[in-house]
Amino acid sequence: MGDAGYILFGPPGRELLAFGTIVFAVFATGGQLLAGQIALANLSANKLCLMLYTGIFAIPTLLCSLPRTLDRLSWLSVPSVISIIVAGIVGMIGAGLYPTPGRSTTVAATTDFVTAFISVTNPVFAYAGHFMFFILISEMRHPQHAMRAAYVLQIFATSFYVLFAVITYLYLGSDVASPSFSSLPPKWAKAAYGIAIPNFLIAGSLYSHTAAKLLFVRFFRKSKHLHSHTVLGWSTWIALVFLMNAAAFVLAVGVPIFNYLIGIAASLFASWYTYGIAGAFWLFDVYHDKGGVAAWRRRWAMTGVNVMTLAAGAFICVAGMYVTVKQIVNAYQSGEVSAPFSC
């Protein structure tokens, strides 16, 4: 993403987007640690301090982040995908067999802007993995197959998201928790969370690996330590992986509500990396490769779509941060959550 930023905006763009990618990856790792914390708490009936659950889950996440290349880590993604698909199916079955009594479902409901927009940040974050595309493509054995993989991902992910959301909302109602597994009966919630743990673990590992990798490549871009097994190379790599996971742990414990941590990440980063910058990419490519402003005019429909995509990213960023911060302040004032770094 940093190289794309260099093409768009020169050296400042490279530094800004590279820095944002690292911070975004740490936020995403924190989200997975928080998901793991919720899963472990459900499986053990909340017998330990929640901060301890986060720390327990952070250890295997750190260990799985240690491989220096994605070829080894990528194989772990297969059981990761299987686990979240099976967990989602278990969740939908549990919701269908044990619907929430007296639930209410509405297609549209009247509410205030803050409550409504915090719900928008969840589906925005669902597509936050787009910032990984450049990194994954750079290590693909056949980079020319990247778009093929992207189409498969988007078609399947969107279909699964819609199916899961509709079924769980239909049977669990408008008061469904986030994550929605928490609204299932205890046995079904434990089954779903237990099956989903490999996904939380591997996703967190991939994100923290990415954050460490970007810094590692920057430090040793023109050095033998980048590709050779040297003491300096490995010690630096281990230190970076530890720092990225430690930062994610602090973030997950400091913002202990899953919905709000997701809201911050979606507003600050996914709004741009998934939406806004995508519009800028298209506008830049068409302008420089197809004939400047005249090319925009010839493709007026697509130009309009991408301008609106850019504007949508800016709006989600500003509005999303406003409502998320406001919700976090209200949660602490009302006693909904305890102080950061406490049980």
C-alpha positions as CSV (number, residue, x, y, z in Angstrom):
1,M,0.0,0.0,0.0
2,G,2.9,2.3,0.6
3,D,4.1,1.9,-3.0
4,A,0.6,2.7,-4.2
5,G,0.7,5.8,-2.0
6,Y,4.1,6.8,-3.7
7,I,2.5,6.5,-7.1
8,L,-0.5,8.6,-6.1
9,F,1.2,11.3,-3.9
10,G,4.9,10.8,-4.0
11,P,7.2,10.2,-1.0
12,P,4.7,11.7,1.5
13,G,2.0,9.3,0.2
14,R,4.3,6.3,0.6
15,E,5.1,7.2,4.3
16,L,1.5,8.0,5.1
17,L,-0.1,4.9,3.7
18,A,2.7,2.6,4.9
19,F,2.3,4.0,8.4
20,G,-1.5,3.7,8.2
21,T,-1.1,0.0,7.1
22,I,1.0,-0.8,10.1
23,V,-1.3,0.9,12.5
24,F,-4.4,-0.7,10.8
25,A,-2.8,-4.1,11.1
26,V,-2.2,-3.6,14.8
27,F,-5.9,-2.5,15.2
28,A,-7.0,-5.6,13.3
29,T,-4.8,-7.8,15.5
30,G,-6.4,-6.2,18.5
31,G,-9.8,-7.0,17.2
32,Q,-8.9,-10.7,16.8
33,L,-7.4,-10.8,20.3
34,L,-10.7,-9.3,21.6
35,A,-12.7,-11.9,19.7
36,G,-10.5,-14.6,21.2
37,Q,-11.0,-13.1,24.6
38,I,-14.8,-13.3,24.2
39,A,-14.5,-16.9,22.9
40,L,-12.4,-18.1,25.8
41,A,-14.7,-16.3,28.3
42,N,-17.7,-18.0,26.9
43,L,-16.1,-21.4,26.8
44,S,-15.0,-21.1,30.5
45,A,-18.1,-19.4,31.8
46,N,-16.1,-16.2,32.6
47,K,-14.1,-17.8,35.4
48,L,-11.1,-15.6,34.8
49,C,-10.4,-11.9,34.5
50,L,-11.1,-10.8,30.9
51,M,-7.6,-9.2,30.6
52,L,-6.1,-12.6,31.4
53,Y,-8.1,-14.2,28.6
54,T,-6.7,-11.6,26.2
55,G,-3.2,-12.3,27.4
56,I,-3.7,-16.1,27.1
57,F,-5.0,-15.7,23.5
58,A,-2.1,-13.3,22.6
59,I,0.5,-16.0,23.3
60,P,-0.4,-18.4,20.5
61,T,-1.2,-15.5,18.2
62,L,2.4,-14.3,18.7
63,L,3.8,-17.7,18.1
64,C,1.9,-18.2,14.9
65,S,3.2,-14.8,13.7
66,L,6.8,-15.8,13.9
67,P,7.3,-17.4,10.4
68,R,9.1,-14.8,8.3
69,T,7.4,-15.6,5.0
70,L,3.7,-16.0,4.1
71,D,4.2,-19.4,2.4
72,R,4.1,-21.2,5.7
73,L,1.6,-19.0,7.3
74,S,-0.7,-19.2,4.3
75,W,-1.3,-22.9,4.8
76,L,-2.8,-22.2,8.2
77,S,-5.4,-20.0,6.5
78,V,-7.1,-23.2,5.1
79,P,-8.2,-24.5,8.5
80,S,-8.9,-20.8,9.5
81,V,-11.4,-20.4,6.7
82,I,-13.0,-23.8,7.3
83,S,-13.4,-23.0,11.0
84,I,-15.2,-19.7,10.5
85,I,-17.5,-21.2,7.9
86,V,-18.4,-24.1,10.1
87,A,-18.8,-21.8,13.1
88,G,-21.1,-19.6,11.1
89,I,-23.2,-22.6,10.0
90,V,-23.4,-23.8,13.7
91,G,-24.5,-20.3,14.7
92,M,-27.2,-20.1,12.1
93,I,-28.5,-23.6,13.1
94,G,-28.5,-22.6,16.8
95,A,-30.4,-19.4,16.0
96,G,-32.9,-21.3,14.0
97,L,-33.5,-24.0,16.6
98,Y,-33.6,-21.6,19.6
99,P,-34.9,-18.2,18.4
100,T,-35.1,-15.4,20.9
101,P,-38.6,-15.3,22.5
102,G,-40.5,-12.0,21.9
103,R,-37.9,-10.8,19.4
104,S,-38.6,-7.9,17.2
105,T,-37.3,-7.4,13.6
106,T,-37.8,-4.4,11.4
107,V,-36.6,-3.5,8.0
108,A,-36.2,0.1,9.0
109,A,-36.3,1.7,12.5
110,T,-36.2,5.2,13.8
111,T,-33.2,5.9,15.9
112,D,-30.6,8.6,16.5
113,F,-27.6,9.2,14.2
114,V,-25.0,7.9,16.7
115,T,-26.7,4.6,17.3
116,A,-27.4,4.1,13.6
117,F,-23.9,4.9,12.3
118,I,-22.1,2.7,14.8
119,S,-24.0,-0.1,13.1
120,V,-22.6,1.0,9.7
121,T,-19.0,0.6,10.9
122,N,-19.5,-3.2,11.4
123,P,-20.1,-4.0,7.7
124,V,-17.4,-1.5,6.7
125,F,-14.9,-3.5,8.9
126,A,-16.1,-6.7,7.3
127,Y,-14.2,-5.7,4.1
128,A,-11.2,-4.3,6.0
129,G,-8.9,-7.1,4.8
130,H,-8.6,-5.3,1.4
131,F,-5.5,-3.5,2.7
132,M,-3.7,-6.9,2.7
133,F,-4.1,-7.3,-1.1
134,F,-0.9,-5.7,-2.1
135,I,1.1,-7.6,0.5
136,L,-0.4,-10.9,-0.4
137,I,0.1,-10.3,-4.2
138,S,3.8,-9.4,-3.6
139,E,4.4,-13.0,-2.2
140,M,2.1,-14.9,-4.6
141,R,3.9,-17.6,-6.7
142,H,1.7,-16.4,-9.6
143,P,0.7,-12.8,-9.1
144,Q,-1.2,-12.8,-12.4
145,H,-3.9,-14.9,-10.6
146,A,-4.5,-12.2,-8.0
147,M,-7.8,-10.9,-9.5
148,R,-9.1,-14.4,-9.9
149,A,-8.5,-14.9,-6.2
150,A,-10.1,-11.5,-5.4
151,Y,-13.3,-12.3,-7.3
152,V,-13.7,-15.7,-5.5
153,L,-13.1,-14.0,-2.2
154,Q,-15.6,-11.2,-2.7
155,I,-18.4,-13.3,-4.2
156,F,-18.1,-15.9,-1.4
157,A,-17.6,-13.5,1.5
158,T,-20.4,-11.2,0.5
159,S,-22.8,-14.1,0.0
160,F,-21.9,-15.6,3.3
161,Y,-22.1,-12.3,5.2
162,V,-25.5,-11.6,3.8
163,L,-26.8,-15.1,4.6
164,F,-25.4,-15.1,8.1
165,A,-26.7,-11.6,8.9
166,V,-30.2,-12.2,7.6
167,I,-30.7,-15.5,9.4
168,T,-29.2,-14.4,12.7
169,Y,-31.2,-11.2,12.7
170,L,-34.4,-13.0,11.7
171,Y,-34.2,-15.5,14.6
172,L,-32.3,-13.4,17.3
173,G,-34.0,-10.1,16.7
174,S,-32.9,-6.5,16.8
175,D,-31.2,-6.9,20.2
176,V,-28.6,-9.4,18.8
177,A,-25.2,-9.0,20.5
178,S,-21.9,-8.2,18.8
179,P,-20.4,-10.8,18.1
180,S,-23.8,-12.4,17.4
181,F,-22.6,-15.8,18.7
182,S,-23.1,-14.3,22.2
183,S,-26.9,-14.2,21.6
184,L,-27.1,-17.9,21.2
185,P,-28.0,-20.4,24.0
186,P,-24.9,-21.2,26.1
187,K,-24.2,-24.6,24.6
188,W,-24.5,-23.3,21.0
189,A,-22.5,-20.2,21.8
190,K,-19.7,-22.4,23.2
191,A,-19.8,-24.6,20.2
192,A,-19.7,-21.7,17.7
193,Y,-16.9,-19.9,19.6
194,G,-14.9,-23.0,20.0
195,I,-15.0,-23.8,16.3
196,A,-14.2,-20.2,15.4
197,I,-11.1,-19.9,17.6
198,P,-8.7,-21.1,14.8
199,N,-9.9,-18.3,12.6
200,F,-9.4,-15.6,15.3
201,L,-5.9,-17.0,16.0
202,I,-4.7,-17.2,12.4
203,A,-6.3,-13.9,11.3
204,G,-4.6,-12.1,14.3
205,S,-1.3,-13.8,13.4
206,L,-1.5,-12.7,9.8
207,Y,-2.3,-9.1,10.7
208,S,0.6,-8.9,13.2
209,H,2.9,-10.6,10.8
210,T,2.0,-8.0,8.2
211,A,2.7,-5.1,10.5
212,A,6.1,-6.6,11.5
213,K,7.0,-7.5,7.9
214,L,6.5,-3.9,6.6
215,L,8.9,-2.6,9.2
216,F,11.4,-5.4,8.7
217,V,11.5,-4.9,5.0
218,R,12.0,-1.1,5.5
219,F,14.9,-1.8,7.9
220,F,16.7,-4.4,5.8
221,R,15.5,-3.6,2.2
222,K,19.1,-3.6,0.8
223,S,20.7,-5.9,3.3
224,K,21.5,-9.6,3.4
225,H,19.5,-9.8,6.6
226,L,16.2,-9.6,4.6
227,H,16.6,-13.0,3.1
228,S,19.4,-14.7,5.1
229,H,19.2,-16.4,8.4
230,T,21.4,-14.1,10.4
231,V,21.4,-13.4,14.2
232,L,20.6,-9.7,13.6
233,G,17.8,-10.5,11.1
234,W,16.1,-13.0,13.4
235,S,16.5,-11.1,16.6
236,T,15.0,-8.0,14.9
237,W,12.2,-10.0,13.4
238,I,11.3,-11.6,16.8
239,A,11.4,-8.2,18.5
240,L,9.1,-6.6,15.8
241,V,6.6,-9.5,16.1
242,F,6.6,-9.1,19.9
243,L,6.1,-5.3,19.7
244,M,3.2,-5.6,17.2
245,N,1.4,-8.2,19.3
246,A,2.1,-6.3,22.5
247,A,0.6,-3.1,21.0
248,A,-2.4,-5.1,19.9
249,F,-2.8,-6.5,23.4
250,V,-2.7,-3.0,24.9
251,L,-5.2,-1.8,22.4
252,A,-7.6,-4.7,23.0
253,V,-7.5,-4.3,26.8
254,G,-7.7,-0.5,26.5
255,V,-10.9,-0.6,24.3
256,P,-12.6,-3.7,25.9
257,I,-15.8,-3.6,23.8
258,F,-15.5,-5.4,20.5
259,N,-18.1,-3.2,18.7
260,Y,-16.2,0.0,19.6
261,L,-12.7,-1.3,18.7
262,I,-14.1,-2.4,15.3
263,G,-15.7,1.0,15.0
264,I,-12.5,2.8,15.5
265,A,-10.6,0.6,13.0
266,A,-13.3,0.8,10.4
267,S,-13.6,4.6,10.7
268,L,-9.9,5.5,10.7
269,F,-8.6,3.0,8.3
270,A,-11.1,0.8,6.5
271,S,-13.0,3.9,5.3
272,W,-9.9,4.8,3.3
273,Y,-8.1,1.5,2.5
274,T,-11.3,-0.3,1.4
275,Y,-13.4,2.5,0.0
276,G,-11.9,6.0,-0.4
277,I,-8.5,5.1,-1.8
278,A,-10.0,2.6,-4.2
279,G,-11.8,5.5,-5.9
280,A,-8.6,7.4,-6.1
281,F,-6.8,4.4,-7.7
282,W,-9.4,4.3,-10.5
283,L,-9.3,8.0,-11.1
284,F,-5.5,8.1,-11.2
285,D,-5.2,5.1,-13.6
286,V,-7.8,6.4,-16.0
287,Y,-6.3,9.9,-16.0
288,H,-2.8,8.8,-16.7
289,D,-3.4,5.7,-18.9
290,K,-6.5,6.6,-20.8
291,G,-6.2,10.3,-21.7
292,G,-6.6,12.7,-18.8
293,V,-9.8,14.6,-18.0
294,A,-11.3,13.6,-21.4
295,A,-11.1,10.0,-20.3
296,W,-13.0,10.8,-17.1
297,R,-15.7,12.5,-19.3
298,R,-16.0,9.6,-21.6
299,R,-16.5,7.3,-18.6
300,W,-18.8,9.7,-16.8
301,A,-20.7,6.9,-15.0
302,M,-17.7,5.2,-13.6
303,T,-16.1,8.6,-12.8
304,G,-19.2,9.5,-10.8
305,V,-19.1,6.2,-8.9
306,N,-15.5,6.5,-8.0
307,V,-15.8,10.2,-6.9
308,M,-18.7,9.1,-4.7
309,T,-16.6,6.2,-3.4
310,L,-13.9,8.7,-2.4
311,A,-16.4,11.0,-0.8
312,A,-18.0,8.0,1.1
313,G,-14.6,7.1,2.5
314,A,-14.1,10.6,3.9
315,F,-17.7,10.7,5.3
316,I,-17.3,7.3,7.0
317,C,-14.0,8.3,8.5
318,V,-15.3,11.6,10.1
319,A,-18.8,10.4,11.1
320,G,-17.6,7.0,12.2
321,M,-14.9,8.4,14.5
322,Y,-17.4,10.9,16.0
323,V,-20.0,8.3,16.8
324,T,-17.5,5.7,18.1
325,V,-15.8,8.1,20.4
326,K,-19.2,9.4,21.6
327,Q,-20.4,5.8,22.3
328,I,-17.1,5.0,24.2
329,V,-17.4,8.1,26.4
330,N,-21.1,7.2,27.1
331,A,-20.2,3.6,27.9
332,Y,-17.6,4.6,30.5
333,Q,-19.9,7.3,32.0
334,S,-22.8,4.9,32.4
335,G,-20.6,2.2,33.9
336,E,-21.3,-0.2,30.9
337,V,-17.6,-1.0,30.9
338,S,-14.9,-0.9,33.6
339,A,-11.8,1.2,33.4
340,P,-9.1,0.2,30.9
341,F,-6.7,-2.5,32.0
342,S,-9.0,-3.8,34.7
343,C,-11.1,-7.0,35.0
